[in-house]
């Protein structure tokens, strides 16, 4: 089994320590083979703990510093403050995290949704977002940017990590209608698919929301669905009638 972690980074976030981890280099097996970091999966919890430990080491922090939330596709954001315990934060239902505390590693889990890492290194403020279509539409990106600004951030950069690309994201007409009801201009994020159904461009939508919020942003341009050797994908596992799927982790730390 391959044990070397693969960590994708982007210069836009430098010098903040960060990484979009692929599935390579973990202890899990079977459907979860590799670096599954989701306790919400049916993988063995001890394997997930080992995987998260490897991630923490790679990010230069102790396992206890890895800080996640209970992700629910919301627009809610948690500000991690001095004395907050990751075990307590992990129980909070939210989809964004921000902090100005050195040594706190903010992390989100994804398997097609957008992992977004944000930083204003000069102000000493970082953020992490789990942004699926519902969270992005309801404002989790803007809420996270706002929470970072409340901590003093002024020049924020953001990178969208591996996510499902438009060519793999077929949706229904009702899905598209929900976006068009907010803004008819959202039509530009949909294209006609080979089956006559709309194809949605989630990363482009995320980039638009970030840039409209005044953030310099890029997508790392990796599709989770199309690269099974490197990424877990909820939609791919569904299409293959698999019982479950692994979760990728993305981390940023001051």
KACORZI-V527391 format. One line per field, one symbol per residue. ss: DSSP state (H for helix, E for strand, - for the rest). psi: psi as a letter, one per 30 degrees, with the letter a starting at -180 (. if undefined). burial: + if it has 24 or more other ideal C-beta (glycine too) atoms within 12 Angstrom, else -. A space follows every 50 residues. Layout:
# KACORZI-V527391
ss->???
psi->???
burial->???
This chain:
# KACORZI-V527391
ss->------EE--HHH---EEEEE------E-HHH-E----------HHHHHH HHHHHHHH----HHHEE--E------EEEE-----HHHH---E--EEEE- ----EEEEEE---EEEEEEE----EEEEEEE-HHHHHH-HHHHHHHHHHH ------EEEE--E--HHH-E--HHHHHHHHHH-HHHHHHEEE-----EEE -HHHHHHHHHHH---EEEE---E----------HHHHHH--------EEE EEE-
psi->kkfkkkjklkfffkgkklkjkafkgafllbfgkbikgjfflglkefeeee eeeeeeefgglleffjjlljkghagkkkjjlkfkkeeeeffkjlgkkllg jkfkjkklklhelkkkkkkieefhkllkkjiaeeeeefgeeeeeeeeeef ggkejkkkkkaklklefgiklleeeeeeefeejfffffgklklfgglkkk ieeeeeeeeeefggkkklkfhkkeefifffklkeeeeefghlfallklkk kkk.
burial->----++++++-++--+++++++++++++--+++++++++++-+---++-+ ++++++-++-+-+-+++++++-++++++++---+-+--++-+-+++++++ +-+++++++++++++++++++-+-+++++++++++++++++++++++++- +-+--+++++++++++-++++---++--+------+--++-------+++ ++++++++++--+-+-++++-++++-++-++++++++-------++++++ ++++
